[in-house]
Amino acid sequence: MPNFSSFNAYGSNSKNIGQSHIPVWLGTVTPVPVGGTLVSAFLKKGLLLGAGFPVALANKEITPFIGWVVKAFTAGDGTTVTTDSIFIHPTVLGDVKMLPAVGDFIMKVGSSFSATGKAAEVTAVDLVTEGDNAGTYEVKVAHSATVDTPSAGSVIAISSAVAAGSSKSLKVQPNGYLYNDIYLGDLDDSDAAISAKTIAATGAVVKFHAEGLLVELTPASAVKSQMAAAVPNVLQVLV
C-alpha cells in the first residue's frame, strides 16, 4: 500500500498516511482556471478534505461547507424542559473532528443553500454514550428560539446570524466542488514552532463537468440535492 505525505499543502513538516484517495470524477475534469487557498480556520493538523467536498470559492479563497447529519431531534415542552436537543453525527476530516460550539448559531439546511430559516444559539454540546443515540453529540438550543424542526437525515450547519430568529441565512453557501484532495499532515498553523504563518493549502474548484461526479462517494453526499441546485452544471452520477 503506498504512503502519502501532506499534499496540496505547504510548510515545514509532514506525516505519512495510508492510501486515502477515492476516485470520484468521471472523464476529464476542467476546474475553474484560478483556484484558491484554503481559509486559515481549516489549517489544522491532520485535516483531510476529499475531492468532491462542497466549497465556496470567492476572492481566491476556498471555504469548505461543514454540515452535520441529524440522527434524531427531541423538543422540550417549554415549561419543565426549556431546551430542544438535536443529535448529530460529528464531521470527521481525517484527524480533525468538527462540531458546533457553545455560542454558535446553527440552522437546518433547507432545500437550497440560499434558503432562509430559523437560527438558534447553541447552549451545550455533549457526547452521548448510552441509548439509541450513543455515539452522536447532543446539541442543545433554547426551545423558545429553536431551529426549523429537523428529522433524521436532515443537515444542520452554521448560520450567518448573530442572534436567534427567523429568516436567517447559512454562513457558507457552496458554489463548487473541490477538485483535488487536500491533506495537512503534521502541518499545524497554530504551532508557532513550525508555522510563523508559513503554512498554506491550495485547491482547485469545479463548477462545470458534464461527464459526471460520483457524488455519493464524496463528502457532498448528504447535501447532494442542494449541490445539484447550487452547481447545476456538474452532472451527479448516483451509485
C-alpha angles and dihedrals in degrees: 000000000000122000129221132202121206111313132199085010129101131205145090104295140048143182132207119237135178127259107306108153117111113195106230106156121089121210124348115333125210111196124201105290094241116044127183150229123266112257113256095246088073097049092110130146112265095007115156124189113187127217111272093037111152108248142167114230115198133148091358092302126117118213116185119221111235117200131171121217114229119233097181144340130214124186126212121230093238092239114057093013111038098178136069120221124219114191110207139176113240118246107241118199106181105292093350122092115197125200137159114269131221107275095029118123113229135184141181115265108243131209088291134021090246093055114111127223147151117312123202134190117244111238100176141005118195136167113244112223103173140042133022093323097049112144094029128097122245110224113193127204131172113277089218092057105028138147128266104284109274126203133201108300095024117127126232121201141170116282127216087229121121092195135030117265147095132300093038126152135223115263094224119037111184121227099176149009124261107251099200136036117257119204124177098193110186092339109122123180091199092059107089091193092068103019123049083164092298095122121098139156127205133201145175123231130214122213100156126044123139097181094068151252122239088229098178089062092055135078086254093069096101091054100033094129091052090047091051088057095043097044104026095163093067109083112227113215114198121214 
